[in-house]
């Protein structure tokens, strides 16, 4: 169970990366409003990534 708990924040971080990549694609196609929304979604995913890590007491090695 500990392995699953450790990977939840990583999954949310992957969402952040996905939204960022989609934002770049939208921007390259000159769909700047959609690109902006993807940046907002990435910021929200980043927030929940940190919150999930704190709630689950998971951290990466330093």
PDBQT receptor file of N, H, CA, C and O in Angstrom, charges set to zero:
ATOM      1  N   UNK A   1       0.815  -1.203   0.000  1.00  0.00    +0.000 N 
ATOM      2  CA  UNK A   1       0.000   0.000   0.000  1.00  0.00    +0.000 C 
ATOM      3  C   UNK A   1       0.856   1.263   0.000  1.00  0.00    +0.000 C 
ATOM      4  O   UNK A   1       0.455   2.295  -0.540  1.00  0.00    +0.000 OA
ATOM      5  N   UNK A   2       2.020   1.175   0.600  1.00  0.00    +0.000 N 
ATOM      6  H   UNK A   2       2.346   0.338   1.039  1.00  0.00    +0.000 HD
ATOM      7  CA  UNK A   2       2.891   2.349   0.680  1.00  0.00    +0.000 C 
ATOM      8  C   UNK A   2       3.330   2.821  -0.700  1.00  0.00    +0.000 C 
ATOM      9  O   UNK A   2       3.477   4.023  -0.922  1.00  0.00    +0.000 OA
ATOM     10  N   UNK A   3       3.545   1.883  -1.638  1.00  0.00    +0.000 N 
ATOM     11  H   UNK A   3       3.426   0.907  -1.458  1.00  0.00    +0.000 HD
ATOM     12  CA  UNK A   3       3.956   2.260  -2.984  1.00  0.00    +0.000 C 
ATOM     13  C   UNK A   3       2.889   3.042  -3.713  1.00  0.00    +0.000 C 
ATOM     14  O   UNK A   3       3.192   3.992  -4.434  1.00  0.00    +0.000 OA
ATOM     15  N   UNK A   4       1.637   2.647  -3.528  1.00  0.00    +0.000 N 
ATOM     16  H   UNK A   4       1.391   1.875  -2.942  1.00  0.00    +0.000 HD
ATOM     17  CA  UNK A   4       0.525   3.362  -4.167  1.00  0.00    +0.000 C 
ATOM     18  C   UNK A   4       0.419   4.770  -3.592  1.00  0.00    +0.000 C 
ATOM     19  O   UNK A   4       0.247   5.738  -4.332  1.00  0.00    +0.000 OA
ATOM     20  N   UNK A   5       0.523   4.877  -2.281  1.00  0.00    +0.000 N 
ATOM     21  H   UNK A   5       0.663   4.090  -1.680  1.00  0.00    +0.000 HD
ATOM     22  CA  UNK A   5       0.431   6.184  -1.623  1.00  0.00    +0.000 C 
ATOM     23  C   UNK A   5       1.513   7.125  -2.135  1.00  0.00    +0.000 C 
ATOM     24  O   UNK A   5       1.274   8.319  -2.316  1.00  0.00    +0.000 OA
ATOM     25  N   UNK A   6       2.695   6.585  -2.365  1.00  0.00    +0.000 N 
ATOM     26  H   UNK A   6       2.890   5.615  -2.217  1.00  0.00    +0.000 HD
ATOM     27  CA  UNK A   6       3.820   7.393  -2.829  1.00  0.00    +0.000 C 
ATOM     28  C   UNK A   6       3.602   7.892  -4.260  1.00  0.00    +0.000 C 
ATOM     29  O   UNK A   6       4.117   8.947  -4.629  1.00  0.00    +0.000 OA
ATOM     30  N   UNK A   7       2.859   7.156  -5.054  1.00  0.00    +0.000 N 
ATOM     31  H   UNK A   7       2.441   6.298  -4.754  1.00  0.00    +0.000 HD
ATOM     32  CA  UNK A   7       2.695   7.504  -6.460  1.00  0.00    +0.000 C 
ATOM     33  C   UNK A   7       1.518   8.420  -6.750  1.00  0.00    +0.000 C 
ATOM     34  O   UNK A   7       1.404   8.915  -7.872  1.00  0.00    +0.000 OA
ATOM     35  N   UNK A   8       0.654   8.662  -5.803  1.00  0.00    +0.000 N 
ATOM     36  H   UNK A   8       0.747   8.260  -4.892  1.00  0.00    +0.000 HD
ATOM     37  CA  UNK A   8      -0.484   9.553  -6.046  1.00  0.00    +0.000 C 
ATOM     38  C   UNK A   8      -0.006  10.968  -6.390  1.00  0.00    +0.000 C 
ATOM     39  O   UNK A   8      -0.453  11.513  -7.399  1.00  0.00    +0.000 OA
ATOM     40  N   UNK A   9       0.876  11.583  -5.606  1.00  0.00    +0.000 N 
ATOM     41  H   UNK A   9       1.239  11.139  -4.787  1.00  0.00    +0.000 HD
ATOM     42  CA  UNK A   9       1.357  12.917  -6.003  1.00  0.00    +0.000 C 
ATOM     43  C   UNK A   9       2.092  12.894  -7.340  1.00  0.00    +0.000 C 
ATOM     44  O   UNK A   9       2.028  13.866  -8.093  1.00  0.00    +0.000 OA
ATOM     45  N   UNK A  10       2.785  11.808  -7.644  1.00  0.00    +0.000 N 
ATOM     46  H   UNK A  10       2.837  11.018  -7.032  1.00  0.00    +0.000 HD
ATOM     47  CA  UNK A  10       3.477  11.704  -8.930  1.00  0.00    +0.000 C 
ATOM     48  C   UNK A  10       2.494  11.673 -10.087  1.00  0.00    +0.000 C 
ATOM     49  O   UNK A  10       2.766  12.234 -11.148  1.00  0.00    +0.000 OA
ATOM     50  N   UNK A  11       1.360  11.026  -9.895  1.00  0.00    +0.000 N 
ATOM     51  H   UNK A  11       1.138  10.570  -9.033  1.00  0.00    +0.000 HD
ATOM     52  CA  UNK A  11       0.336  10.988 -10.939  1.00  0.00    +0.000 C 
ATOM     53  C   UNK A  11      -0.223  12.380 -11.192  1.00  0.00    +0.000 C 
ATOM     54  O   UNK A  11      -0.475  12.756 -12.336  1.00  0.00    +0.000 OA
ATOM     55  N   UNK A  12      -0.416  13.144 -10.121  1.00  0.00    +0.000 N 
ATOM     56  H   UNK A  12      -0.211  12.839  -9.191  1.00  0.00    +0.000 HD
ATOM     57  CA  UNK A  12      -0.923  14.505 -10.279  1.00  0.00    +0.000 C 
ATOM     58  C   UNK A  12       0.136  15.377 -10.958  1.00  0.00    +0.000 C 
ATOM     59  O   UNK A  12      -0.208  16.251 -11.754  1.00  0.00    +0.000 OA
ATOM     60  N   UNK A  13       1.407  15.154 -10.658  1.00  0.00    +0.000 N 
ATOM     61  H   UNK A  13       1.686  14.444 -10.011  1.00  0.00    +0.000 HD
ATOM     62  CA  UNK A  13       2.482  15.873 -11.330  1.00  0.00    +0.000 C 
ATOM     63  C   UNK A  13       2.487  15.552 -12.824  1.00  0.00    +0.000 C 
ATOM     64  O   UNK A  13       2.746  16.426 -13.651  1.00  0.00    +0.000 OA
ATOM     65  N   UNK A  14       2.202  14.304 -13.161  1.00  0.00    +0.000 N 
ATOM     66  H   UNK A  14       1.991  13.594 -12.489  1.00  0.00    +0.000 HD
ATOM     67  CA  UNK A  14       2.120  13.923 -14.575  1.00  0.00    +0.000 C 
ATOM     68  C   UNK A  14       0.999  14.673 -15.275  1.00  0.00    +0.000 C 
ATOM     69  O   UNK A  14       1.134  15.055 -16.438  1.00  0.00    +0.000 OA
ATOM     70  N   UNK A  15      -0.106  14.883 -14.573  1.00  0.00    +0.000 N 
ATOM     71  H   UNK A  15      -0.216  14.573 -13.629  1.00  0.00    +0.000 HD
ATOM     72  CA  UNK A  15      -1.200  15.688 -15.130  1.00  0.00    +0.000 C 
ATOM     73  C   UNK A  15      -0.717  17.104 -15.411  1.00  0.00    +0.000 C 
ATOM     74  O   UNK A  15      -1.037  17.684 -16.449  1.00  0.00    +0.000 OA
ATOM     75  N   UNK A  16       0.048  17.652 -14.487  1.00  0.00    +0.000 N 
ATOM     76  H   UNK A  16       0.308  17.181 -13.643  1.00  0.00    +0.000 HD
ATOM     77  CA  UNK A  16       0.609  18.993 -14.659  1.00  0.00    +0.000 C 
ATOM     78  C   UNK A  16       1.454  19.049 -15.934  1.00  0.00    +0.000 C 
ATOM     79  O   UNK A  16       1.330  19.986 -16.723  1.00  0.00    +0.000 OA
ATOM     80  N   UNK A  17       2.302  18.057 -16.132  1.00  0.00    +0.000 N 
ATOM     81  H   UNK A  17       2.403  17.296 -15.492  1.00  0.00    +0.000 HD
ATOM     82  CA  UNK A  17       3.135  17.990 -17.332  1.00  0.00    +0.000 C 
ATOM     83  C   UNK A  17       2.282  17.873 -18.584  1.00  0.00    +0.000 C 
ATOM     84  O   UNK A  17       2.557  18.532 -19.587  1.00  0.00    +0.000 OA
ATOM     85  N   UNK A  18       1.255  17.047 -18.537  1.00  0.00    +0.000 N 
ATOM     86  H   UNK A  18       1.031  16.512 -17.722  1.00  0.00    +0.000 HD
ATOM     87  CA  UNK A  18       0.367  16.864 -19.683  1.00  0.00    +0.000 C 
ATOM     88  C   UNK A  18      -0.322  18.176 -20.061  1.00  0.00    +0.000 C 
ATOM     89  O   UNK A  18      -0.366  18.542 -21.235  1.00  0.00    +0.000 OA
ATOM     90  N   UNK A  19      -0.859  18.880 -19.063  1.00  0.00    +0.000 N 
ATOM     91  H   UNK A  19      -0.824  18.582 -18.109  1.00  0.00    +0.000 HD
ATOM     92  CA  UNK A  19      -1.511  20.156 -19.340  1.00  0.00    +0.000 C 
ATOM     93  C   UNK A  19      -0.526  21.160 -19.937  1.00  0.00    +0.000 C 
ATOM     94  O   UNK A  19      -0.891  21.927 -20.828  1.00  0.00    +0.000 OA
ATOM     95  N   UNK A  20       0.712  21.162 -19.455  1.00  0.00    +0.000 N 
ATOM     96  H   UNK A  20       1.008  20.539 -18.731  1.00  0.00    +0.000 HD
ATOM     97  CA  UNK A  20       1.722  22.066 -20.003  1.00  0.00    +0.000 C 
ATOM     98  C   UNK A  20       2.037  21.754 -21.459  1.00  0.00    +0.000 C 
ATOM     99  O   UNK A  20       2.172  22.664 -22.277  1.00  0.00    +0.000 OA
ATOM    100  N   UNK A  21       2.155  20.481 -21.780  1.00  0.00    +0.000 N 
ATOM    101  H   UNK A  21       2.046  19.742 -21.116  1.00  0.00    +0.000 HD
ATOM    102  CA  UNK A  21       2.433  20.084 -23.172  1.00  0.00    +0.000 C 
ATOM    103  C   UNK A  21       1.262  20.429 -24.091  1.00  0.00    +0.000 C 
ATOM    104  O   UNK A  21       1.463  20.904 -25.209  1.00  0.00    +0.000 OA
ATOM    105  N   UNK A  22       0.051  20.190 -23.619  1.00  0.00    +0.000 N 
ATOM    106  H   UNK A  22      -0.111  19.804 -22.711  1.00  0.00    +0.000 HD
ATOM    107  CA  UNK A  22      -1.127  20.535 -24.413  1.00  0.00    +0.000 C 
ATOM    108  C   UNK A  22      -1.191  22.045 -24.623  1.00  0.00    +0.000 C 
ATOM    109  O   UNK A  22      -1.586  22.512 -25.691  1.00  0.00    +0.000 OA
ATOM    110  N   UNK A  23      -0.802  22.804 -23.600  1.00  0.00    +0.000 N 
ATOM    111  H   UNK A  23      -0.481  22.424 -22.732  1.00  0.00    +0.000 HD
ATOM    112  CA  UNK A  23      -0.785  24.255 -23.720  1.00  0.00    +0.000 C 
ATOM    113  C   UNK A  23       0.171  24.704 -24.822  1.00  0.00    +0.000 C 
ATOM    114  O   UNK A  23      -0.147  25.609 -25.594  1.00  0.00    +0.000 OA
ATOM    115  N   UNK A  24       1.324  24.081 -24.893  1.00  0.00    +0.000 N 
ATOM    116  H   UNK A  24       1.583  23.346 -24.266  1.00  0.00    +0.000 HD
ATOM    117  CA  UNK A  24       2.290  24.430 -25.944  1.00  0.00    +0.000 C 
ATOM    118  C   UNK A  24       1.714  24.137 -27.323  1.00  0.00    +0.000 C 
ATOM    119  O   UNK A  24       1.873  24.933 -28.249  1.00  0.00    +0.000 OA
ATOM    120  N   UNK A  25       1.052  23.007 -27.458  1.00  0.00    +0.000 N 
ATOM    121  H   UNK A  25       0.923  22.361 -26.706  1.00  0.00    +0.000 HD
ATOM    122  CA  UNK A  25       0.450  22.647 -28.746  1.00  0.00    +0.000 C 
ATOM    123  C   UNK A  25      -0.618  23.665 -29.139  1.00  0.00    +0.000 C 
ATOM    124  O   UNK A  25      -0.665  24.111 -30.286  1.00  0.00    +0.000 OA
ATOM    125  N   UNK A  26      -1.476  24.031 -28.185  1.00  0.00    +0.000 N 
ATOM    126  H   UNK A  26      -1.438  23.669 -27.253  1.00  0.00    +0.000 HD
ATOM    127  CA  UNK A  26      -2.486  25.051 -28.470  1.00  0.00    +0.000 C 
ATOM    128  C   UNK A  26      -1.837  26.375 -28.873  1.00  0.00    +0.000 C 
ATOM    129  O   UNK A  26      -2.288  27.032 -29.812  1.00  0.00    +0.000 OA
ATOM    130  N   UNK A  27      -0.788  26.761 -28.166  1.00  0.00    +0.000 N 
ATOM    131  H   UNK A  27      -0.422  26.228 -27.404  1.00  0.00    +0.000 HD
ATOM    132  CA  UNK A  27      -0.122  28.026 -28.478  1.00  0.00    +0.000 C 
ATOM    133  C   UNK A  27       0.497  27.995 -29.875  1.00  0.00    +0.000 C 
ATOM    134  O   UNK A  27       0.456  28.993 -30.595  1.00  0.00    +0.000 OA
ATOM    135  N   UNK A  28       1.064  26.863 -30.256  1.00  0.00    +0.000 N 
ATOM    136  H   UNK A  28       1.097  26.053 -29.671  1.00  0.00    +0.000 HD
ATOM    137  CA  UNK A  28       1.653  26.749 -31.589  1.00  0.00    +0.000 C 
ATOM    138  C   UNK A  28       0.602  26.822 -32.689  1.00  0.00    +0.000 C 
ATOM    139  O   UNK A  28       0.899  27.208 -33.820  1.00  0.00    +0.000 OA
ATOM    140  N   UNK A  29      -0.627  26.450 -32.349  1.00  0.00    +0.000 N 
ATOM    141  H   UNK A  29      -0.868  26.137 -31.431  1.00  0.00    +0.000 HD
ATOM    142  CA  UNK A  29      -1.732  26.542 -33.305  1.00  0.00    +0.000 C 
ATOM    143  C   UNK A  29      -2.515  27.860 -33.145  1.00  0.00    +0.000 C 
ATOM    144  O   UNK A  29      -3.627  28.003 -33.654  1.00  0.00    +0.000 OA
ATOM    145  N   UNK A  30      -1.915  28.797 -32.438  1.00  0.00    +0.000 N 
ATOM    146  H   UNK A  30      -1.012  28.680 -32.024  1.00  0.00    +0.000 HD
ATOM    147  CA  UNK A  30      -2.477  30.132 -32.241  1.00  0.00    +0.000 C 
ATOM    148  C   UNK A  30      -3.837  30.117 -31.551  1.00  0.00    +0.000 C 
ATOM    149  O   UNK A  30      -4.672  30.987 -31.801  1.00  0.00    +0.000 OA
ATOM    150  N   UNK A  31      -4.060  29.139 -30.693  1.00  0.00    +0.000 N 
ATOM    151  H   UNK A  31      -3.382  28.433 -30.491  1.00  0.00    +0.000 HD
ATOM    152  CA  UNK A  31      -5.282  29.071 -29.879  1.00  0.00    +0.000 C 
ATOM    153  C   UNK A  31      -4.899  29.475 -28.453  1.00  0.00    +0.000 C 
ATOM    154  O   UNK A  31      -4.806  28.648 -27.546  1.00  0.00    +0.000 OA
ATOM    155  N   UNK A  32      -4.684  30.769 -28.299  1.00  0.00    +0.000 N 
ATOM    156  H   UNK A  32      -4.759  31.441 -29.036  1.00  0.00    +0.000 HD
ATOM    157  CA  UNK A  32      -4.093  31.266 -27.060  1.00  0.00    +0.000 C 
ATOM    158  C   UNK A  32      -5.036  31.205 -25.866  1.00  0.00    +0.000 C 
ATOM    159  O   UNK A  32      -4.585  31.069 -24.729  1.00  0.00    +0.000 OA
ATOM    160  N   UNK A  33      -6.335  31.304 -26.109  1.00  0.00    +0.000 N 
ATOM    161  H   UNK A  33      -6.701  31.415 -27.033  1.00  0.00    +0.000 HD
ATOM    162  CA  UNK A  33      -7.286  31.198 -24.998  1.00  0.00    +0.000 C 
ATOM    163  C   UNK A  33      -7.253  29.777 -24.438  1.00  0.00    +0.000 C 
ATOM    164  O   UNK A  33      -7.194  29.579 -23.224  1.00  0.00    +0.000 OA
ATOM    165  N   UNK A  34      -7.291  28.796 -25.331  1.00  0.00    +0.000 N 
ATOM    166  H   UNK A  34      -7.339  28.956 -26.317  1.00  0.00    +0.000 HD
ATOM    167  CA  UNK A  34      -7.221  27.407 -24.889  1.00  0.00    +0.000 C 
ATOM    168  C   UNK A  34      -5.882  27.118 -24.208  1.00  0.00    +0.000 C 
ATOM    169  O   UNK A  34      -5.837  26.399 -23.210  1.00  0.00    +0.000 OA
ATOM    170  N   UNK A  35      -4.809  27.665 -24.734  1.00  0.00    +0.000 N 
ATOM    171  H   UNK A  35      -4.845  28.250 -25.545  1.00  0.00    +0.000 HD
ATOM    172  CA  UNK A  35      -3.490  27.490 -24.119  1.00  0.00    +0.000 C 
ATOM    173  C   UNK A  35      -3.472  28.077 -22.708  1.00  0.00    +0.000 C 
ATOM    174  O   UNK A  35      -2.887  27.500 -21.792  1.00  0.00    +0.000 OA
ATOM    175  N   UNK A  36      -4.116  29.223 -22.548  1.00  0.00    +0.000 N 
ATOM    176  H   UNK A  36      -4.592  29.692 -23.292  1.00  0.00    +0.000 HD
ATOM    177  CA  UNK A  36      -4.181  29.854 -21.228  1.00  0.00    +0.000 C 
ATOM    178  C   UNK A  36      -4.951  28.994 -20.237  1.00  0.00    +0.000 C 
ATOM    179  O   UNK A  36      -4.561  28.873 -19.076  1.00  0.00    +0.000 OA
ATOM    180  N   UNK A  37      -6.039  28.399 -20.698  1.00  0.00    +0.000 N 
ATOM    181  H   UNK A  37      -6.356  28.497 -21.642  1.00  0.00    +0.000 HD
ATOM    182  CA  UNK A  37      -6.812  27.520 -19.815  1.00  0.00    +0.000 C 
ATOM    183  C   UNK A  37      -5.993  26.310 -19.388  1.00  0.00    +0.000 C 
ATOM    184  O   UNK A  37      -6.092  25.864 -18.245  1.00  0.00    +0.000 OA
ATOM    185  N   UNK A  38      -5.189  25.780 -20.292  1.00  0.00    +0.000 N 
ATOM    186  H   UNK A  38      -5.107  26.142 -21.221  1.00  0.00    +0.000 HD
ATOM    187  CA  UNK A  38      -4.347  24.634 -19.939  1.00  0.00    +0.000 C 
ATOM    188  C   UNK A  38      -3.307  25.022 -18.884  1.00  0.00    +0.000 C 
ATOM    189  O   UNK A  38      -2.963  24.215 -18.021  1.00  0.00    +0.000 OA
ATOM    190  N   UNK A  39      -2.810  26.257 -18.958  1.00  0.00    +0.000 N 
ATOM    191  H   UNK A  39      -3.089  26.913 -19.660  1.00  0.00    +0.000 HD
ATOM    192  CA  UNK A  39      -1.876  26.746 -17.941  1.00  0.00    +0.000 C 
ATOM    193  C   UNK A  39      -2.582  26.851 -16.588  1.00  0.00    +0.000 C 
ATOM    194  O   UNK A  39      -1.999  26.518 -15.556  1.00  0.00    +0.000 OA
ATOM    195  N   UNK A  40      -3.830  27.311 -16.594  1.00  0.00    +0.000 N 
ATOM    196  H   UNK A  40      -4.303  27.581 -17.432  1.00  0.00    +0.000 HD
ATOM    197  CA  UNK A  40      -4.611  27.384 -15.352  1.00  0.00    +0.000 C 
ATOM    198  C   UNK A  40      -4.797  25.987 -14.772  1.00  0.00    +0.000 C 
ATOM    199  O   UNK A  40      -4.627  25.776 -13.571  1.00  0.00    +0.000 OA
ATOM    200  N   UNK A  41      -5.153  25.021 -15.648  1.00  0.00    +0.000 N 
ATOM    201  H   UNK A  41      -5.291  25.193 -16.624  1.00  0.00    +0.000 HD
ATOM    202  CA  UNK A  41      -5.332  23.643 -15.181  1.00  0.00    +0.000 C 
ATOM    203  C   UNK A  41      -4.026  23.076 -14.639  1.00  0.00    +0.000 C 
ATOM    204  O   UNK A  41      -4.035  22.336 -13.655  1.00  0.00    +0.000 OA
ATOM    205  N   UNK A  42      -2.908  23.411 -15.265  1.00  0.00    +0.000 N 
ATOM    206  H   UNK A  42      -2.900  24.012 -16.065  1.00  0.00    +0.000 HD
ATOM    207  CA  UNK A  42      -1.607  22.955 -14.783  1.00  0.00    +0.000 C 
ATOM    208  C   UNK A  42      -1.306  23.533 -13.402  1.00  0.00    +0.000 C 
ATOM    209  O   UNK A  42      -0.767  22.837 -12.542  1.00  0.00    +0.000 OA
ATOM    210  N   UNK A  43      -1.650  24.796 -13.189  1.00  0.00    +0.000 N 
ATOM    211  H   UNK A  43      -2.087  25.361 -13.888  1.00  0.00    +0.000 HD
ATOM    212  CA  UNK A  43      -1.430  25.420 -11.880  1.00  0.00    +0.000 C 
ATOM    213  C   UNK A  43      -2.283  24.751 -10.809  1.00  0.00    +0.000 C 
ATOM    214  O   UNK A  43      -1.828  24.537  -9.685  1.00  0.00    +0.000 OA
ATOM    215  N   UNK A  44      -3.513  24.426 -11.163  1.00  0.00    +0.000 N 
ATOM    216  H   UNK A  44      -3.883  24.601 -12.076  1.00  0.00    +0.000 HD
ATOM    217  CA  UNK A  44      -4.396  23.744 -10.208  1.00  0.00    +0.000 C 
ATOM    218  C   UNK A  44      -3.837  22.355  -9.883  1.00  0.00    +0.000 C 
ATOM    219  O   UNK A  44      -3.825  21.941  -8.724  1.00  0.00    +0.000 OA
ATOM    220  N   UNK A  45      -3.374  21.639 -10.915  1.00  0.00    +0.000 N 
ATOM    221  H   UNK A  45      -3.383  21.975 -11.857  1.00  0.00    +0.000 HD
ATOM    222  CA  UNK A  45      -2.775  20.324 -10.690  1.00  0.00    +0.000 C 
ATOM    223  C   UNK A  45      -1.531  20.444  -9.808  1.00  0.00    +0.000 C 
ATOM    224  O   UNK A  45      -1.285  19.584  -8.962  1.00  0.00    +0.000 OA
ATOM    225  N   UNK A  46      -0.751  21.503 -10.000  1.00  0.00    +0.000 N 
ATOM    226  H   UNK A  46      -0.951  22.202 -10.687  1.00  0.00    +0.000 HD
ATOM    227  CA  UNK A  46       0.439  21.723  -9.182  1.00  0.00    +0.000 C 
ATOM    228  C   UNK A  46       0.054  21.942  -7.722  1.00  0.00    +0.000 C 
ATOM    229  O   UNK A  46       0.720  21.438  -6.819  1.00  0.00    +0.000 OA
ATOM    230  N   UNK A  47      -1.012  22.689  -7.494  1.00  0.00    +0.000 N 
ATOM    231  H   UNK A  47      -1.553  23.099  -8.228  1.00  0.00    +0.000 HD
ATOM    232  CA  UNK A  47      -1.500  22.921  -6.138  1.00  0.00    +0.000 C 
ATOM    233  C   UNK A  47      -1.892  21.602  -5.482  1.00  0.00    +0.000 C 
ATOM    234  O   UNK A  47      -1.499  21.320  -4.350  1.00  0.00    +0.000 OA
ATOM    235  N   UNK A  48      -2.675  20.793  -6.205  1.00  0.00    +0.000 N 
ATOM    236  H   UNK A  48      -2.994  21.022  -7.125  1.00  0.00    +0.000 HD
ATOM    237  CA  UNK A  48      -3.146  19.533  -5.637  1.00  0.00    +0.000 C 
ATOM    238  C   UNK A  48      -2.015  18.518  -5.486  1.00  0.00    +0.000 C 
ATOM    239  O   UNK A  48      -2.085  17.644  -4.623  1.00  0.00    +0.000 OA
ATOM    240  N   UNK A  49      -0.990  18.620  -6.303  1.00  0.00    +0.000 N 
ATOM    241  H   UNK A  49      -0.933  19.330  -7.005  1.00  0.00    +0.000 HD
ATOM    242  CA  UNK A  49       0.189  17.764  -6.158  1.00  0.00    +0.000 C 
ATOM    243  C   UNK A  49       0.831  18.004  -4.796  1.00  0.00    +0.000 C 
ATOM    244  O   UNK A  49       1.100  17.062  -4.050  1.00  0.00    +0.000 OA
ATOM    245  N   UNK A  50       1.069  19.264  -4.482  1.00  0.00    +0.000 N 
ATOM    246  H   UNK A  50       0.850  20.030  -5.088  1.00  0.00    +0.000 HD
ATOM    247  CA  UNK A  50       1.672  19.596  -3.192  1.00  0.00    +0.000 C 
ATOM    248  C   UNK A  50       0.783  19.229  -2.025  1.00  0.00    +0.000 C 
ATOM    249  O   UNK A  50       1.258  18.726  -1.007  1.00  0.00    +0.000 OA
ATOM    250  N   UNK A  51      -0.512  19.479  -2.171  1.00  0.00    +0.000 N 
ATOM    251  H   UNK A  51      -0.899  19.888  -2.998  1.00  0.00    +0.000 HD
ATOM    252  CA  UNK A  51      -1.439  19.153  -1.092  1.00  0.00    +0.000 C 
ATOM    253  C   UNK A  51      -1.486  17.643  -0.861  1.00  0.00    +0.000 C 
ATOM    254  O   UNK A  51      -1.490  17.191   0.284  1.00  0.00    +0.000 OA
ATOM    255  N   UNK A  52      -1.523  16.861  -1.942  1.00  0.00    +0.000 N 
ATOM    256  H   UNK A  52      -1.521  17.228  -2.872  1.00  0.00    +0.000 HD
ATOM    257  CA  UNK A  52      -1.560  15.401  -1.801  1.00  0.00    +0.000 C 
ATOM    258  C   UNK A  52      -0.281  14.897  -1.135  1.00  0.00    +0.000 C 
ATOM    259  O   UNK A  52      -0.330  14.004  -0.289  1.00  0.00    +0.000 OA
ATOM    260  N   UNK A  53       0.850  15.461  -1.512  1.00  0.00    +0.000 N 
ATOM    261  H   UNK A  53       0.890  16.187  -2.199  1.00  0.00    +0.000 HD
ATOM    262  CA  UNK A  53       2.126  15.036  -0.915  1.00  0.00    +0.000 C 
ATOM    263  C   UNK A  53       2.146  15.340   0.582  1.00  0.00    +0.000 C 
ATOM    264  O   UNK A  53       2.611  14.524   1.377  1.00  0.00    +0.000 OA
ATOM    265  N   UNK A  54       1.647  16.501   0.961  1.00  0.00    +0.000 N 
ATOM    266  H   UNK A  54       1.269  17.164   0.315  1.00  0.00    +0.000 HD
ATOM    267  CA  UNK A  54       1.618  16.853   2.380  1.00  0.00    +0.000 C 
ATOM    268  C   UNK A  54       0.627  15.985   3.153  1.00  0.00    +0.000 C 
ATOM    269  O   UNK A  54       0.940  15.511   4.245  1.00  0.00    +0.000 OA
ATOM    270  N   UNK A  55      -0.561  15.775   2.596  1.00  0.00    +0.000 N 
ATOM    271  H   UNK A  55      -0.815  16.160   1.709  1.00  0.00    +0.000 HD
ATOM    272  CA  UNK A  55      -1.560  14.963   3.291  1.00  0.00    +0.000 C 
ATOM    273  C   UNK A  55      -1.118  13.518   3.460  1.00  0.00    +0.000 C 
ATOM    274  O   UNK A  55      -1.405  12.890   4.479  1.00  0.00    +0.000 OA
ATOM    275  N   UNK A  56      -0.417  12.989   2.459  1.00  0.00    +0.000 N 
ATOM    276  H   UNK A  56      -0.184  13.499   1.631  1.00  0.00    +0.000 HD
ATOM    277  CA  UNK A  56       0.028  11.599   2.507  1.00  0.00    +0.000 C 
ATOM    278  C   UNK A  56       1.418  11.461   3.134  1.00  0.00    +0.000 C 
ATOM    279  O   UNK A  56       1.941  10.355   3.266  1.00  0.00    +0.000 OA
ATOM    280  N   UNK A  57       2.011  12.604   3.519  1.00  0.00    +0.000 N 
ATOM    281  H   UNK A  57       1.586  13.503   3.412  1.00  0.00    +0.000 HD
ATOM    282  CA  UNK A  57       3.345  12.643   4.124  1.00  0.00    +0.000 C 
ATOM    283  C   UNK A  57       4.370  11.930   3.246  1.00  0.00    +0.000 C 
ATOM    284  O   UNK A  57       5.131  11.079   3.707  1.00  0.00    +0.000 OA
ATOM    285  N   UNK A  58       4.365  12.305   1.958  1.00  0.00    +0.000 N 
ATOM    286  H   UNK A  58       3.747  12.996   1.584  1.00  0.00    +0.000 HD
ATOM    287  CA  UNK A  58       5.274  11.732   0.975  1.00  0.00    +0.000 C 
ATOM    288  C   UNK A  58       6.238  12.818   0.532  1.00  0.00    +0.000 C 
ATOM    289  O   UNK A  58       5.824  13.947   0.266  1.00  0.00    +0.000 OA
ATOM    290  N   UNK A  59       7.519  12.487   0.452  1.00  0.00    +0.000 N 
ATOM    291  H   UNK A  59       7.855  11.571   0.669  1.00  0.00    +0.000 HD
ATOM    292  CA  UNK A  59       8.488  13.442  -0.057  1.00  0.00    +0.000 C 
ATOM    293  C   UNK A  59       9.525  12.706  -0.890  1.00  0.00    +0.000 C 
ATOM    294  O   UNK A  59       9.717  11.498  -0.754  1.00  0.00    +0.000 OA
ATOM    295  N   UNK A  60      10.181  13.458  -1.746  1.00  0.00    +0.000 N 
ATOM    296  H   UNK A  60      10.024  14.439  -1.856  1.00  0.00    +0.000 HD
ATOM    297  CA  UNK A  60      11.238  12.874  -2.559  1.00  0.00    +0.000 C 
ATOM    298  C   UNK A  60      12.557  12.965  -1.802  1.00  0.00    +0.000 C 
ATOM    299  O   UNK A  60      12.723  13.832  -0.945  1.00  0.00    +0.000 OA
ATOM    300  N   UNK A  61      13.495  12.073  -2.114  1.00  0.00    +0.000 N 
ATOM    301  H   UNK A  61      13.360  11.368  -2.810  1.00  0.00    +0.000 HD
ATOM    302  CA  UNK A  61      14.802  12.147  -1.434  1.00  0.00    +0.000 C 
ATOM    303  C   UNK A  61      15.527  13.433  -1.795  1.00  0.00    +0.000 C 
ATOM    304  O   UNK A  61      15.430  13.910  -2.926  1.00  0.00    +0.000 OA
ATOM    305  N   UNK A  62      16.246  13.988  -0.847  1.00  0.00    +0.000 N 
ATOM    306  H   UNK A  62      16.325  13.601   0.072  1.00  0.00    +0.000 HD
ATOM    307  CA  UNK A  62      16.955  15.254  -1.061  1.00  0.00    +0.000 C 
ATOM    308  C   UNK A  62      18.382  15.032  -1.415  1.00  0.00    +0.000 C 
ATOM    309  O   UNK A  62      19.122  15.992  -1.629  1.00  0.00    +0.000 OA
TER     310      UNK A  62
